[in-house]
Amino acid sequence: MKPAPFAYRRPATLPEALELLAAEPDAKVLAGGQSLVPLLSMRLAAPGLLVDLNSLPDLGEINVAPDGVRVGALVRHADLLASAEARRVQPLLAMALAHVAHATIRNRGTTVGSIVHADASAEMPAVLSLLGGSVTAESASGSRTIPAGELFVGPLESSLRPDEVATSAFFPALPPDTGVGFDEVARRHGDYALCGVAAQVRVVDGAVAAASAGYLSVADVPTVVDLTEALGGAVTDASLAAAGEAALEHLDPAADIHATAAYRAQLVRVLTARVLRAAYADATTEGGSEA
């Protein structure tokens, strides 16, 4: 199937792009296109105007600072994955990005585009949510910062307005005494995960002071669960099992052609234990994730 007819504009500046979006409520933004183009081809999206951002300056930068990593709207997954500085400041980025689709898609797809596409089966929305990150949105009327907790409002639905462009995403740095972990299970490497888990664990004097996990493919939106109480300060077989059950109280694994709900629930249990254990080990290893 071919896309429905649409107009195409490739603005040279951000203000020009914002004016186009303000004038055409039915417009769509094109950055990497790895989510949008298939929707166009299947006619699940039929915008009257396509606004291509790829000529805009300054949106392809990765800015790394002690407090975190800011990723521009045109930064490709592969470029962020390859950034040693970004990995040093927030190692969870590289852990998760290694699981995003296939190399060909990572070479073209954008991290910010994946986030605002708001697919609960994608890795980066879950990572942004777990880390308490945010997205900066620009429109002709001004700019605003949208915390991850306010960004994802439903399946494939974000709080980004039609006249806004998400110009960057911010991922906070790894705090001291904290480790991270990520894992997922997919039918084939590069497929959407049947279940995925990202975790962050803070350890003080050998005891778990805080632990949380972000989940993908087991709820309608990226979901973060605080598992500190379930672990009870320690990482043991019993506490990890308790954490898996606690996580399921906040999730809604569903059945589809790829897996039963029961199987997805079991993946939540297994991956929660695996990733929390890895994050704890990361926090207690000398040098942590920087090693």
N, C-alpha and C positions, 0 to 999 in steps of 0.2 A: 504494500500500500504506500502511496505517496502522500506527502503533507498537503493539507489544504492551502490554497494560495495565501500568501502574506507579503506585506511590504518589508523591505530590508534596509536598515540604516546602520552605518558604521561611524559613529561620532568620533571626533578627534580629541574632545575634552569631556571631563566629567559634567560640567554644567550643561553642555549640549545634550549629553545623554539624559540628564535629569529633566530637561525641558521636553524632550521627546516622550518620556514616560508620563510626565504631567499632562501632556496634551492627548495621549492615547491610553485610556484606562485598560484597553485590551492588549497592551503590548507585553512582550516577554523579553527577558534579558538573556543574552547568550554570552557565556564565558568559555567554559570547557566544552559544554554541549553533550557530555556523556549521559546525562539524564534527560535533558530536554529533547535532543534530536530523536531518540527512539519514540518519545511521546508524540512528537510531531509526525513521524512516519506512520504511527498507528492511529493518528487522528484522535488521540486522547487529549491533545492540546491543539487548539486552532487559533493562535493569536492573529490579530490583524496586522501587527507590526513586530518585527524582530529587531532588537537593539543590540548590536554586537559590540562588546566592550573591549575587544582585543587590541584596539589601537590606543587605548587610554594610557597615559603615562602614570608611573608610580604605583600602579596596582599590582605589579608583579614582584614586589619586594617582600623579603622575610626580615623583619626587624627583631633582633634578639637583645634583650636587656636583662638585668638581674631579676626583675620582677616577672618576666614571662616572655612569651613569643607572640608577636603580632604578624599575622599572615595576610597578605594582600589578596584581593579578589581574583587575581589572575595567576596566583602561584599554583603550579601543578603539584599533584600529589608526589610525583617523583622528585621534584626539586626540594620539597619539604623533607621527604624521607632521606635525601642525600645530605641534608644540612647537619654537619657535625655540631655546630653551635646550638641549633635548636634541640638536638638530641641531648646535649649536655645540660641545658637549662630545664627541659621537660622531656625526659626519655620516653614517656608514654606515647608521645606522638609517633616516633619511629616504630615502636612496638605494634601499634594499631595500624599504621599506614602499610606495613609489610603485608597485611591481610587484605588490603583494599583491592578487590578485583584482580586483574592481570596487569602485567607490566605495560602493555599497550595502552590500556585505559588510564593507568597512573600517569603515563607520559602526557596525556591530554586533559584528563579530568582535573578540576580544581577543588581544593579542600573547602573553600568557602562555599562554592556551589553545591557540594555534597551536603554541607551543613544546612543551608537554607532550603534545599530540596526536602528536608525533614522526613527522610525515610527512616523509620524505626529499625530497619534491617541493616542500615549502614553504620560503619564503625565510628566515623568522626563526630556525628551528633552525640553519640553516647560518651565519647571522650570529652567533648566540650562540656557536657552536662556534669560528668563526674568531677571535672576540675573546677567547676564553677566559673567557666569562661563567659565570654560575651561576644556579640557581633555589633559592629558599628554600621549603621544604616544612614544613607544620605538621600535627601530628596530636594526638590526645588525650594521647599519651605524650611530646610535646615537639616541638622543631623541629630541622631540620638543613639544611645547605647542600649542594646537589648540584652539583658542577662539571659544565660542559657535557660534558666528556670522559667522564663517568660516567652521564650522563642518558639517552643514546640507545643502547639495547641491541639493537634489531632493528627490522624494518619495523613502523611504527605501534606501537612498544613502547618505553616508557620505564622507568626504574628507580623511578619514583614508586609508592608502595604504594597499595593500594585505600583505606586509611584516611587518606590524606594529601591535603591541599589545597596546591597550589602557590600561595603567596600573593604572590610577586613574582619578577621576573627582574632580574638585574643585568648591565649591559653596561659594561665598562671604558671609560674615556675614551680618546680618540685620543692616543697618545704623541707626544712632540716629534719633529720631523723625519720624520713618517710621513704617508703619503697612503693613501687608500682609493678603491676603485672597485667598481661592481656593474653587471652586465648579465645578461640572460637572453633566450632565444628561446622563444617560445610560438606555437602555431598561430594564436591570436587573443589580443589584449591581454586580460588577466584570466584566461585559461586557465592551468592548471598548466604550468610551463615544461618544455620538452623537455630543456633543460639550462640551468643558471644558475651564475654564478660571482661570488663576492665576494672581493676581494683587499685585502691590507694590505702596504704596502711602506715600509720605513724607508731613508732616504737620508742618507748622511754624506759631505760634500765631493763631491757629485755621483755617488758610487758607491752601489750597492745594498748595504746592510749586512744587511738581512733582508727576506725576502719569503715570504708564504704565501697560499694561496687556499682558500676553502671552496666545496664543490660541492653542488649539489642536482640531483635527478632522474637521477643517474648512478651511484648506489650505494644499498644498502639502508638506510643511515643517513647523516646529514650527515657529510661527510668533509672533513677539512682536510689539505692537503699542503704541506709546507715546500719551497719552490721556490728558496731562496737559492742553493744550490749550482748548480742548473741555469742560473740567470741569470749566474753568474760575475761578479757585481759590476756588470753593465751591462745596459741595456735596448736590445737591437738585434734586428733581424729574426731573426738566428740564435739568439740566446739565448732569445727568446720562443718560437721553434719548439721549442727544447730543453725549455723549461718545460712546453709542452703535452704533449710525449711523456713527460716525467717524471711529470706528473700522471696520465696514463693508466695508469701502472704501479700506481697505488693505487686505481683506479676500476674499475667493472664496468658499462659502458653496456649496457643490455639492449634488445631489440627488443620493441615492442608494436604496437598498431593505429595509433599515431600516428607512429612513426619506427623505422627500422632501427637496430641496434646500431652499424653503421658510420657512419650519419649522426650519431648522438649522440656518437660518438668524435670525429668531425670538428668538432662543435660545441664539444667540450672544447678542442680545439686552437685554434679561432678565438677563442672567448670568453676563454680563458686569456691569449692574447696581447693581446687588446683591453683586458681589465680590468687586467692588470698595467701596461700602457702608461699607462692612465688614472690608476692609483694612483701611478705614478712621477711623472707630470706634476703630480698633486695635491700630492705631497710637495715638489716642486721649485719650485712656484709661490709667489711671495711671498704670505704670508698663508694658504697652504694651503687646507684645506677651510673655514676660517672666512671666506674671502673671499666 
